[in-house]
Amino acid sequence: VEVVRAEKYTLFTLDDSTGCVQCLLWQPVAAAFTSKFVSKEASLAFEVAEERYVASRARVRLGAQLSVQGRVTMFQGDLQIKCSALQEHEDPNAETEHRLDTARLHRSIY
C-alpha cells in the first residue's frame, strides 16, 4: 500500500485482506553492536546485520507478497510491527492460500 524509505529506516504498510498495519524496519546502528572495546565479533555481527537489512529493504516494494516477524507495538494510537525478519513469497498462490485460510479461520474461530 505504501513504502517510505528514509535514511535510517524503511516504513511500509502491509495489507493482509483483514486490515492494514504499518511495519518498521530499522537500519542497524553500529553502537548497538559495540561497547568500550570493539571486538572482531561485534564488528562481524554488525556487518551481518547490515547485510540482512539491505537484503530485507530490497524486498519491500509495492505489490510484494511478504511475511513479517517482529514485535507489535503502539505508535501514535495505531498498531505497528517492528520487523525482525522479513520473507518474500515466490509462490503465486500464496495470497490466495492466505485469503482462504483467513476465511476458514473467521468461520471456525472468530
Buried (B, 14 or more C-beta within 10 A) or exposed (E): EEBEEEEEBBBBEBEEEEEEBBBBBBBBEEEEBBEEEEEEEBEEBBEEBBEBBEEBBEBBEEEBBBEBEBEEEEEEEEEBBBBEEBEBBEEEEBEEEBEEEBEEEEEEEE
